[in-house]
Amino acid sequence: WLRSLFFLARPAYALFLTKGLWMRRLSVSLMCVLSLSLTACADWAGAESADDGKEIDVVIHPERDDNGDLVPVKKTIEEWKAQLSDTEFYILREKGTERAFTGRYHDSKKDGVYCCAGCGLALYDSKTKFDSGTGWPSFYEAIVDDHVREYEDLSHGMRRVELVCARCDGHLGHVFPDGPRPTGMRHCVNGY
């Protein structure tokens, strides 16, 4: 299932296309969407060279503490700004979004895994991606439940549920209860 990796959400997630097996150096072509970018981790699939020159560590099995919780990636604002493009920083760290239907991968049908471009954490399998008609990549569930966190979002005069990377707290998008079976949920994720 790890035939291809996708960088989903350039400013918060990355969509990677790669060939190979996990735990081996993968030759990945970063196609940028709404992602973060790289950080070192204890268990990773490989350092990948992105089309923008960045290297991204794809994390299939993230480091966990003694309680089994993900070990967080913590950086200063200055460190994030040095690592991310202006657009990535806006979406990922400032909870921004791109306009609908402007993302490279909102209609992608390629097999693979969508990963956080800031910390490389695997977030969504392309097998759970569906066409929601909203203009953003949509998934009905995360690849691993604790890789994506949900928070109440009362911004812009609305009540929504925000999705963030559980490892680096990067903003992904929002989740809505209007998705397909088997979950009935729509994880609407930024991606350019």
Secondary structure in CASP SS format (residue, H / E / C, confidence):
PFRMAT SS
TARGET T0000
AUTHOR 0000-0000-0000
METHOD secondary structure of the structure
MODEL  1
W C 1.00
L C 1.00
R C 1.00
S C 1.00
L E 1.00
F E 1.00
F E 1.00
L C 1.00
A C 1.00
R E 1.00
P C 1.00
A C 1.00
Y E 1.00
A E 1.00
L E 1.00
F E 1.00
L E 1.00
T E 1.00
K E 1.00
G C 1.00
L C 1.00
W C 1.00
M C 1.00
R C 1.00
R C 1.00
L C 1.00
S E 1.00
V E 1.00
S E 1.00
L E 1.00
M C 1.00
C C 1.00
V C 1.00
L E 1.00
S E 1.00
L C 1.00
S C 1.00
L C 1.00
T C 1.00
A C 1.00
C C 1.00
A C 1.00
D C 1.00
W C 1.00
A C 1.00
G E 1.00
A E 1.00
E E 1.00
S E 1.00
A E 1.00
D C 1.00
D C 1.00
G C 1.00
K C 1.00
E E 1.00
I E 1.00
D E 1.00
V E 1.00
V E 1.00
I C 1.00
H C 1.00
P C 1.00
E C 1.00
R E 1.00
D C 1.00
D C 1.00
N C 1.00
G C 1.00
D C 1.00
L E 1.00
V C 1.00
P C 1.00
V C 1.00
K C 1.00
K C 1.00
T C 1.00
I H 1.00
E H 1.00
E H 1.00
W H 1.00
K H 1.00
A H 1.00
Q H 1.00
L C 1.00
S C 1.00
D H 1.00
T H 1.00
E H 1.00
F H 1.00
Y H 1.00
I H 1.00
L H 1.00
R H 1.00
E H 1.00
K C 1.00
G C 1.00
T C 1.00
E C 1.00
R C 1.00
A C 1.00
F C 1.00
T C 1.00
G C 1.00
R C 1.00
Y C 1.00
H C 1.00
D C 1.00
S C 1.00
K C 1.00
K C 1.00
D C 1.00
G C 1.00
V E 1.00
Y E 1.00
C E 1.00
C C 1.00
A C 1.00
G C 1.00
C C 1.00
G C 1.00
L E 1.00
A E 1.00
L E 1.00
Y E 1.00
D E 1.00
S H 1.00
K H 1.00
T H 1.00
K E 1.00
F E 1.00
D C 1.00
S C 1.00
G C 1.00
T C 1.00
G C 1.00
W C 1.00
P C 1.00
S E 1.00
F E 1.00
Y C 1.00
E C 1.00
A C 1.00
I C 1.00
V C 1.00
D H 1.00
D H 1.00
H H 1.00
V E 1.00
R E 1.00
E E 1.00
Y E 1.00
E E 1.00
D E 1.00
L C 1.00
S H 1.00
H H 1.00
G H 1.00
M C 1.00
R C 1.00
R E 1.00
V E 1.00
E E 1.00
L E 1.00
V E 1.00
C E 1.00
A C 1.00
R C 1.00
C C 1.00
D C 1.00
G C 1.00
H E 1.00
L E 1.00
G E 1.00
H E 1.00
V E 1.00
F E 1.00
P C 1.00
D C 1.00
G C 1.00
P C 1.00
R C 1.00
P C 1.00
T C 1.00
G C 1.00
M C 1.00
R E 1.00
H E 1.00
C E 1.00
V E 1.00
N C 1.00
G C 1.00
Y C 1.00
END
